[in-house]
């Protein structure tokens, strides 16, 4: 936040591959505004920004449950299914 970095590109070895996280509807890449919703009938996850796309009436006609929107960042960390956490061993002096 302090460095004003808002865009994220996932690593090529991540489950989603080398992908830039952006809103499905408007292309917003600010990860602090992005969240996800699941399709009601399919096993599809869609990234949507909270403003203005989450509140746009046109999206309510889609097969998404907009009330289930959740942010990609929780407790200052990306969700575990999105970014794999790797712990490196520390050196003992």
N, C-alpha and C positions, 0 to 999 in steps of 0.2 A: 504494500500500500504506500509506504513512504517513498519508494523509488518510482512510483507511478507506473509500474509494469502491470498491464491489465490483460494482455493477450498471452495465450498459452498454446504451444504446439506439443502434442504428446510425442513420446519417444517411439522410434520405429519398432521397437520390440514390445510395446505395450499391447494389451488385448485389443485395442481399437486401431492399432497401427499409427503411423505418422500422420496425425490428424490435427488440424487447427480447430479448437473449440469455438463454435459460433452458433448464433441463433438460427434455427431452421427457417424462420419466417423473414427476418429482416437482415440477417448477417452480422448482427452486433457481436463483437468479440470480447467484450468486457466480462471477464469470468466472475466478477463480483455481482453482476446482474443476471448471470445465467443460472438456469435450473433445468430440471428434466421432468418429463411426464411420460407415462406409459400409455400405449394405445389400449383401448378397452378390450379388443378381441385378439390382437396379435401380440407377439412378444417383441415389440418394437419400442425403443426409447427415443424420444424427441427432445432436443435441447431448445429451450425457449427463454428469451430474456423476460424479466419481470415487468419492465416498462418499455414500450407500450404493448408488446405482443401478447402478454398473458391476459390483458384486459380487453383485447380487440374482439368485437362480436363476431367477426368473420371466422375466427378459429373455433368458435363454439360448435360450428356445424361439422367439424372434423370428428374423427373417431377417437378423441382424446378426452380423458377425464381431467379437466383443468383444475379441479379442486385438489388433485393429488400432486400438484407442482411442488418440488423440493429443490433447494439450492444445491449447486455442485460443491460448495464449500461449507463444511460444518465444523464448528469449533476451530477455526483458522486452518483447517486442513482440507484438501480435496477428498472426495469420497473414495473409499478403498477400491470399489469396483472400477473406478476411473483411472487411478494412478497407483501402480504397484510400489509399495514401500520396500526399499532395500536397505538393510542395515549392514554397514561395513564394520569389520572387526577393528578394534582400536589397538594401538601399539602400547605395550607395557614398557615403561622405561626401565 
